[in-house]
Amino acid sequence: MDGRKMDLTKNSIVEYIKSMEIKNKSMKTLEITNIIEILEIAKKAIKEEDVITIKDISNRPLHSISIYQDPDNINIAIILYALSKIIERTHYRELPGWEKFEKTYEEAINNALIALKRKDIAVYRSQIDGIKEGVDKLSGHLKDYIEEIFRKASINKGSRIYEHGLSMEKAAKILGITLWELNGYVGQTGISEVNLTYTLDIKKRIKNAEEIFER
């Protein structure tokens, strides 16, 4: 009897692991599809300098971030929001280094999209990281301005993730910003003042997850 119970337990564990692997695989496929759609829209909007669309599409990964806190969705949300602000500030184009940086982000978005369609995640990530590396290579006022925009983009997305149900401490941690920065931004933008450890109830989290799968 003990031997049979042990076998049943082992089989149950194996079946559970297999089911989780299937779930993780489908989730991964879902996220790839979602990010491809985001990049397709972003690529066109960047070419047309449609900053409103770029800013709007930067919010699309928020549901996934609030549930999974995965770096891919976090990076794309921050980068697209930052690019909407950068493109909006047309006077940056007069500064030394602008043309090279513009070429960097346009090529990176295009190459990242191609890589993701091929399911080459490593190349996709290197292309997205290349945008931030392009900022590091800048100098002078342009570098200072764009670094500040990226910092504020992280704070902005932190506040939006907080709205989606993560605690303020968790949102600050995954965005790489301080709690003080996030709390100050939340206060300025009029997001409802609640306890810092507030999280959505389980029903709302389930609803968020269902919305992702319904896309």
C-alpha positions as CSV (number, residue, x, y, z in Angstrom):
1,M,0.0,0.0,0.0
2,D,2.7,2.4,0.9
3,G,4.5,1.7,-2.3
4,R,1.4,2.3,-4.3
5,K,0.7,5.5,-2.5
6,M,4.3,6.7,-3.2
7,D,3.8,5.8,-6.9
8,L,0.6,7.8,-7.0
9,T,2.2,10.7,-5.4
10,K,5.1,10.6,-7.8
11,N,2.8,10.3,-10.7
12,S,0.7,13.2,-9.5
13,I,3.8,15.4,-9.1
14,V,5.0,14.4,-12.7
15,E,1.5,15.2,-14.1
16,Y,1.5,18.6,-12.3
17,I,4.9,19.5,-13.6
18,K,3.9,18.6,-17.1
19,S,0.7,20.6,-16.8
20,M,2.7,23.6,-15.6
21,E,5.1,23.3,-18.5
22,I,2.2,23.3,-20.9
23,K,0.8,26.3,-19.2
24,N,4.1,28.2,-19.3
25,K,4.6,27.3,-22.9
26,S,1.2,28.7,-23.9
27,M,1.8,31.8,-21.8
28,K,5.1,32.3,-23.5
29,T,3.4,32.0,-26.9
30,L,0.8,34.5,-25.8
31,E,3.3,37.0,-24.7
32,I,5.3,36.7,-28.0
33,T,2.1,37.3,-29.9
34,N,1.1,40.2,-27.8
35,I,4.5,41.9,-28.0
36,I,4.7,41.4,-31.8
37,E,1.3,43.2,-32.1
38,I,2.6,46.0,-29.9
39,L,5.8,46.4,-31.9
40,E,3.9,46.3,-35.2
41,I,1.8,49.3,-34.1
42,A,4.8,51.0,-32.5
43,K,6.9,50.7,-35.6
44,K,4.2,52.4,-37.8
45,A,3.5,55.0,-35.2
46,I,7.2,55.9,-34.8
47,K,7.6,56.3,-38.5
48,E,4.6,58.6,-38.6
49,E,5.6,60.4,-35.4
50,D,2.3,59.5,-33.9
51,V,3.2,60.1,-30.2
52,I,-0.3,59.5,-29.0
53,T,-0.5,56.0,-30.4
54,I,3.1,55.2,-29.1
55,K,2.1,56.4,-25.6
56,D,-1.2,54.5,-25.7
57,I,0.4,51.2,-26.9
58,S,3.0,51.5,-24.1
59,N,0.2,50.8,-21.6
60,R,-0.8,47.5,-23.3
61,P,1.7,45.3,-21.4
62,L,0.5,46.6,-18.0
63,H,-1.9,43.7,-17.3
64,S,0.9,41.2,-17.9
65,I,3.4,43.1,-15.8
66,S,1.0,43.3,-12.9
67,I,0.6,39.6,-12.9
68,Y,3.9,38.2,-14.0
69,Q,6.4,41.1,-13.5
70,D,8.4,39.8,-16.5
71,P,11.3,42.0,-17.8
72,D,10.3,41.8,-21.4
73,N,6.9,43.5,-20.9
74,I,8.5,45.9,-18.4
75,N,11.2,47.0,-20.9
76,I,8.9,47.4,-23.8
77,A,6.4,49.5,-21.8
78,I,9.2,51.9,-20.5
79,I,11.0,52.2,-23.9
80,L,7.8,53.0,-25.9
81,Y,6.6,55.5,-23.4
82,A,10.0,57.1,-23.3
83,L,10.2,57.2,-27.1
84,S,6.8,58.9,-27.3
85,K,8.2,61.7,-25.1
86,I,11.5,61.9,-27.0
87,I,9.8,62.1,-30.4
88,E,7.4,64.7,-29.0
89,R,10.3,67.0,-28.1
90,T,11.3,68.1,-31.6
91,H,14.0,70.5,-30.4
92,Y,16.1,67.5,-29.4
93,R,16.7,66.9,-33.1
94,E,18.9,70.0,-33.2
95,L,21.3,68.5,-30.6
96,P,24.5,66.6,-31.5
97,G,24.0,62.9,-31.6
98,W,20.3,63.0,-32.4
99,E,20.5,61.4,-35.9
100,K,22.5,58.5,-34.7
101,F,20.2,57.8,-31.7
102,E,17.1,58.1,-34.0
103,K,18.7,55.5,-36.3
104,T,19.5,53.3,-33.3
105,Y,15.9,53.1,-31.9
106,E,14.3,52.8,-35.4
107,E,16.5,49.9,-36.4
108,A,16.3,48.3,-33.0
109,I,12.4,48.2,-33.1
110,N,12.5,46.8,-36.6
111,N,15.1,44.2,-35.8
112,A,13.4,43.2,-32.5
113,L,10.1,42.7,-34.4
114,I,11.8,40.4,-37.0
115,A,13.6,38.4,-34.3
116,L,10.4,37.9,-32.3
117,K,8.5,36.7,-35.4
118,R,11.3,34.1,-35.7
119,K,11.0,33.3,-32.0
120,D,14.6,34.3,-31.5
121,I,14.2,35.7,-28.0
122,A,17.9,36.3,-27.4
123,V,18.2,38.5,-30.5
124,Y,15.0,40.3,-29.6
125,R,16.2,41.1,-26.1
126,S,19.6,42.3,-27.4
127,Q,17.9,44.7,-29.8
128,I,15.6,46.1,-27.1
129,D,18.6,46.5,-24.8
130,G,20.4,48.2,-27.6
131,I,18.1,51.2,-27.3
132,K,19.2,51.8,-23.7
133,E,22.8,51.2,-24.7
134,G,22.3,53.8,-27.4
135,V,21.4,56.3,-24.7
136,D,24.6,55.4,-22.8
137,K,26.6,56.3,-25.9
138,L,25.2,59.8,-26.1
139,S,26.8,62.8,-24.6
140,G,26.1,66.3,-23.6
141,H,22.6,67.8,-23.1
142,L,20.9,65.1,-25.3
143,K,22.2,62.3,-23.1
144,D,21.1,64.2,-19.9
145,Y,17.6,64.9,-21.4
146,I,17.0,61.4,-22.6
147,E,18.2,59.7,-19.5
148,E,15.8,61.9,-17.5
149,I,13.0,60.9,-19.8
150,F,13.7,57.2,-19.3
151,R,13.8,57.7,-15.5
152,K,10.4,59.4,-15.6
153,A,9.1,56.7,-17.9
154,S,10.0,54.1,-15.3
155,I,8.2,56.2,-12.6
156,N,5.1,56.6,-14.9
157,K,4.9,52.8,-15.5
158,G,5.4,52.2,-11.8
159,S,2.3,54.3,-11.1
160,R,0.3,52.5,-13.7
161,I,1.3,49.1,-12.4
162,Y,0.4,50.2,-8.9
163,E,-3.1,51.1,-10.3
164,H,-3.3,47.6,-11.6
165,G,-3.0,46.2,-8.1
166,L,0.7,45.7,-7.1
167,S,1.8,47.2,-3.9
168,M,3.7,50.4,-4.2
169,E,6.8,48.7,-2.8
170,K,6.6,45.9,-5.4
171,A,6.0,48.3,-8.3
172,A,9.0,50.4,-7.3
173,K,11.2,47.4,-7.0
174,I,10.5,45.9,-10.4
175,L,10.8,49.2,-12.1
176,G,14.1,50.0,-10.4
177,I,12.9,53.3,-8.8
178,T,12.7,54.4,-5.3
179,L,9.5,54.3,-3.2
180,W,9.9,58.0,-2.6
181,E,9.9,58.7,-6.3
182,L,6.8,56.6,-7.0
183,N,4.9,57.9,-4.0
184,G,5.6,61.5,-5.0
185,Y,4.4,60.8,-8.6
186,V,1.3,59.1,-7.4
187,G,0.5,62.0,-5.2
188,Q,1.0,64.5,-8.0
189,T,-1.1,62.6,-10.5
190,G,-4.1,62.1,-8.2
191,I,-4.1,58.3,-8.2
192,S,-6.3,57.2,-5.3
193,E,-4.6,57.5,-2.0
194,V,-4.6,54.1,-0.3
195,N,-2.4,52.2,2.0
196,L,1.0,51.5,0.5
197,T,0.5,47.7,0.9
198,Y,-2.9,47.8,-0.9
199,T,-3.3,45.0,-3.5
200,L,-6.3,44.0,-5.6
201,D,-8.5,41.2,-4.3
202,I,-8.2,37.8,-5.9
203,K,-11.3,38.3,-8.0
204,K,-9.8,41.3,-9.7
205,R,-6.5,39.5,-10.3
206,I,-8.4,36.6,-12.0
207,K,-10.3,39.1,-14.1
208,N,-7.0,40.7,-15.2
209,A,-5.6,37.3,-16.2
210,E,-8.8,36.5,-18.1
211,E,-8.5,39.8,-20.0
212,I,-5.0,38.8,-21.2
213,F,-6.2,35.5,-22.6
214,E,-9.2,37.1,-24.3
215,R,-7.0,39.3,-26.5
